[in-house]
Amino acid sequence: PAMRLDVVSIFPDYLAPLELSLIGKAREDGLLDVRVHDLRDFTHDRHRTVDDTPYGGGAGMVMKPQPWSEALDHVLALDNPSGARPHLVVPGPGGQPFTQALARQLALEPWLAFACGRYEGIDERVYDHAREDLGLEVSVVSLGDYVLNGGEVAVLAMVEAIGRLVPGVIGNAESLVEESHEDGLLEYPIYTKPSSWNGREVPPVLLSGNHGAIAAWRHEQRLARTAARRPDLLHASHAGPHGDLEIS
Ligand SMILES: Nc1cc(-c2ccc3cc[nH]c3c2)n[nH]1
């Protein structure tokens, strides 16, 4: 059965890229069932109001709870024979980090619903309502320690990272095996034809046909790159036979 992904946003067109390329094809193949909903469809006033001023004062506006409540009810009511419940994922700068490990976990779920906030965010009672009244698992997830203007960009990234892990979405062509962050090391440098370009040569070991030497060179490169760019990813399990993490 297809993995179901619902996205609620006041900028549904922001999610249009999900109809393209890989995710688009997975939708055609029935592997992913992606539905985007406009939050303003769940307002009833002339101006389709989704926000208001914050209690307690402060800058900016807060997203009203009622439209979100009605949008969630609509998502849950949609042809949902199995009575399954979605895992509600809400992007937020203060959420748990979105990592490859979390992407793998989420890719195992049959149904995800994403709430894209805007303004200063969503009234806190929506989270409580979703958990306590709708019985949903709710996860606030951060893409990184920087501030976006809303959740849409984060959802695009998460849907791509999760969608590509759904069996069948990635053909054999795009390798899923040696990926950055899969075993905690960054990827090694890659090359293709011509072997000499702009006076620059491909490292000879890669043309040697000596697959043991090639594998060793690639592992060394991954360690060196990780030590240089992401020392935080390096830990004891990556130490060499002498327990050293020093890169020669
Ligand atoms: N990682 C990250 C998420 C966000 C984010 C997510 C949702 C909203 C809604 C209003 N501002 C937002 C910011 N910023 N940075």
The ligand as an SDF file (V2000), in Angstrom:
LIG
                    3D

 15 17  0  0  0  0  0  0  0  0999 V2000
   14.5260   24.3670   11.2660 N   0  0  0  0  0  0  0  0  0  0  0  0
   13.6410   25.4180   11.1830 C   0  0  0  0  0  0  0  0  0  0  0  0
   12.2380   25.3430   11.1490 C   0  0  0  0  0  0  0  0  0  0  0  0
   11.8000   26.6480   11.0920 C   0  0  0  0  0  0  0  0  0  0  0  0
   10.4160   27.1260   11.0810 C   0  0  0  0  0  0  0  0  0  0  0  0
    9.3480   26.2490   10.9740 C   0  0  0  0  0  0  0  0  0  0  0  0
    8.0430   26.7020   10.9920 C   0  0  0  0  0  0  0  0  0  0  0  0
    7.7980   28.0750   11.1390 C   0  0  0  0  0  0  0  0  0  0  0  0
    6.6300   28.8590   11.2260 C   0  0  0  0  0  0  0  0  0  0  0  0
    7.0250   30.1780   11.3710 C   0  0  0  0  0  0  0  0  0  0  0  0
    8.3820   30.2210   11.3880 N   0  0  0  0  0  0  0  0  0  0  0  0
    8.8770   28.9570   11.2450 C   0  0  0  0  0  0  0  0  0  0  0  0
   10.1940   28.4920   11.2200 C   0  0  0  0  0  0  0  0  0  0  0  0
   12.8600   27.4570   11.0980 N   0  0  0  0  0  0  0  0  0  0  0  0
   13.9760   26.7010   11.1590 N   0  0  0  0  0  0  0  0  0  0  0  0
  1  2  1  0
  2  3  2  0
  2 15  1  0
  3  4  1  0
  4  5  1  0
  4 14  2  0
  5  6  1  0
  5 13  2  0
  6  7  2  0
  7  8  1  0
  8  9  1  0
  8 12  2  0
  9 10  2  0
 10 11  1  0
 11 12  1  0
 12 13  1  0
 14 15  1  0
M  END
$$$$
